[in-house]
Amino acid sequence: MKYDPASEKSPLPFSPFKSCTVPRPIGWLSSVSPDGVENLAPYSQWQNLTFDPPMVMFSANQYPDGRRKDTVLNAEQSGWFVWNMATWDLREAVNISAMALPPHESEFDRAGVTKRYADLAPVPMVAESPVHFECRYLSTHRMVGDSNVGTIDIVFAKVERIHIDESVITPEGKLDIPKIRPIARMGYYDYAVVSDTFEMRIPGASEDEALGLAGQAG
């Protein structure tokens, strides 16, 4: 089976596109509007860009009526947002925070999570989440789609402070991912949870390359 998505409808009853780029990390992002409304929403088009300095991005599709997402507007206007790691234990709160609420309502209240305020960013964090990035807004790149909902804002930011709950750090100084159990977005209504990990080392990598891949300073 093959088809051209620009000119043909998917021959399958459910589009396979989003189910091919999986699993996708969840950008569970908190932000604050100019009116002081504290926003919390998950984005599945989220990723780190580089590590020196650490920079991240997320993209947000517009609403069908052409409105831009609150998180994008808040980041642009306040200059900050916070990434909260989405975990198995917090999955229901993540799902509730995806609801399209009116701009004056806070998803923090609807999701039933606890606020803890960031150090640098004037933004609340999800206290129950084990890892947070305080992200300083850098720029937005808009890409026009074939429809309003297909048009996206790609937001770039620099990570200025990282918070980690010490209970999820192993004795050797690594994040205990199987203990954290992060969740990730699949296609359709499906999600995945990271419960098992395995290690592979690149054959022939130099010492500097090996240290970099392992996350160690040279």
C-alpha positions in Angstrom: 0.0 0.0 0.0 1.2 3.5 -0.8 -0.4 6.9 -1.3 0.4 10.6 -1.7 -1.1 12.5 1.3 -1.0 15.8 -0.5 -3.4 14.6 -3.2 -5.0 11.4 -1.9 -7.1 10.4 1.1 -5.6 7.7 3.3 -6.7 4.3 2.0 -7.0 3.2 5.6 -10.0 4.1 7.7 -7.6 5.7 10.3 -4.7 7.8 9.1 -1.4 6.1 9.8 0.7 9.3 9.8 0.8 10.0 13.5 1.2 6.4 14.3 4.5 6.2 12.4 6.4 8.8 14.3 6.0 7.2 17.7 6.4 7.4 20.6 6.3 11.1 20.9 7.4 12.9 24.1 4.6 14.9 25.7 5.2 18.6 26.3 3.0 19.2 29.4 3.4 22.9 29.4 2.3 25.5 32.0 2.1 29.2 31.3 0.4 32.3 32.5 -1.7 34.8 30.5 -1.4 38.6 30.7 -4.5 38.5 32.8 -2.9 36.1 35.3 -4.8 32.9 34.2 -2.6 29.9 34.8 -2.7 27.5 31.9 -1.7 23.8 31.6 -1.9 21.8 28.4 -0.2 18.8 26.8 1.5 18.9 23.3 2.7 15.8 21.6 4.9 17.7 19.1 7.6 18.5 21.7 11.3 17.8 21.6 14.8 18.9 22.8 16.8 20.7 20.1 20.4 20.8 21.5 22.1 20.5 24.8 24.8 23.2 24.8 22.9 25.3 25.8 19.8 23.2 26.3 17.0 24.3 24.0 13.6 22.9 23.3 10.7 23.4 20.9 7.0 22.6 20.7 4.5 23.1 17.9 0.8 23.9 18.4 -1.9 23.5 15.8 -4.4 26.3 15.6 -8.1 25.7 16.4 -10.4 25.0 13.5 -11.7 28.6 13.7 -8.1 30.0 13.3 -7.4 30.9 17.0 -3.9 30.3 18.2 -3.3 28.2 21.3 -3.2 29.9 24.7 0.2 28.4 25.5 1.8 30.0 22.4 0.3 33.4 23.2 1.2 33.2 26.9 4.8 32.2 26.0 5.1 35.1 23.6 3.6 37.7 25.9 5.2 36.6 29.2 8.5 35.3 27.8 8.3 32.0 29.8 6.7 28.6 30.1 7.5 25.4 32.1 7.7 21.9 30.9 6.4 19.3 33.4 7.2 15.6 32.8 4.1 13.6 32.1 4.0 10.3 34.0 1.8 7.2 34.3 0.7 8.3 37.8 -0.4 11.7 36.3 -2.0 10.4 33.1 -5.5 11.3 34.0 -4.5 14.9 34.9 -2.6 15.1 31.6 -5.7 14.0 29.7 -8.0 16.4 31.6 -5.7 19.3 30.9 -6.1 18.7 27.2 -9.7 19.9 27.4 -10.4 23.1 25.4 -11.5 25.4 28.3 -12.4 29.1 27.9 -9.3 31.3 28.3 -10.4 32.6 31.7 -10.5 29.0 33.2 -7.3 27.3 34.7 -6.6 23.7 33.8 -4.7 23.4 37.0 -8.0 23.6 38.9 -9.8 21.2 36.5 -7.0 18.7 36.5 -6.7 18.7 40.3 -2.9 19.1 40.5 -0.9 21.1 43.0 0.8 24.3 42.0 4.4 25.0 42.9 5.9 28.2 41.5 9.0 28.3 39.5 12.2 30.1 40.6 12.8 32.2 37.5 9.7 32.0 35.4 6.5 33.6 36.8 4.7 30.4 36.1 3.3 27.5 38.3 4.7 24.0 37.9 2.9 20.7 38.5 4.2 19.8 42.0 3.4 16.1 41.5 5.6 15.9 38.4 9.2 14.7 39.1 11.0 16.9 36.5 10.5 20.5 35.3 12.2 22.8 32.9 11.9 26.5 33.2 11.9 27.7 29.6 12.6 31.2 28.4 10.9 32.0 25.2 13.1 32.7 22.2 11.0 32.9 19.0 8.0 31.5 17.1 8.0 30.2 13.5 4.6 29.9 11.8 4.0 27.4 9.1 0.8 27.6 7.1 -1.1 24.4 6.5 -3.9 23.4 4.1 -6.4 24.4 6.7 -6.7 26.5 9.9 -6.1 23.4 12.1 -3.2 22.4 9.9 -1.4 25.7 10.5 1.1 25.6 13.3 3.1 27.8 15.6 6.6 26.3 16.3 7.9 27.8 19.6 11.6 27.7 20.5 12.9 28.3 24.0 16.1 28.0 26.1 16.0 25.9 29.3 17.2 28.2 32.1 16.6 26.0 35.1 16.0 22.2 35.6 14.2 20.8 38.7 14.5 17.1 39.5 12.9 15.3 42.5 15.8 13.6 44.2 13.7 10.4 44.8 14.0 9.6 41.1 17.8 9.9 40.9 19.8 6.6 41.0 22.8 6.2 43.3 25.1 6.5 40.2 23.5 9.9 39.3 21.1 9.0 36.5 17.3 9.5 36.2 15.5 6.3 37.1 13.2 6.2 34.1 11.5 2.9 34.9 10.6 4.4 38.3 9.3 7.6 36.8 7.4 5.8 34.1 7.0 8.7 31.6 4.1 8.5 29.2 4.3 9.2 25.4 1.8 9.9 22.7 1.1 7.3 20.0 -1.5 7.6 17.2 -5.2 7.4 17.5 -6.2 7.6 21.2 -3.2 5.5 22.2 -0.4 6.2 24.6 2.7 4.3 25.7 4.5 4.2 29.1 8.2 3.7 29.6 8.6 0.8 32.0 11.7 -0.9 30.6 14.9 0.4 29.2 18.0 -1.2 27.6 21.5 0.0 26.8 23.4 -0.1 23.5 26.8 1.5 22.9 28.0 2.5 19.5 30.9 0.4 18.3 34.1 2.3 17.7 32.9 5.6 19.3 35.8 7.8 20.5 36.1 8.6 24.2 34.7 12.1 23.7 31.8 10.8 21.7 31.1 8.1 24.3 31.1 10.7 27.1 28.7 12.9 25.2 26.3 10.1 24.4 26.4 9.1 28.0 25.6 12.6 29.1 29.0 13.1 30.8 31.2 16.1 30.6 34.5 15.6 28.9 
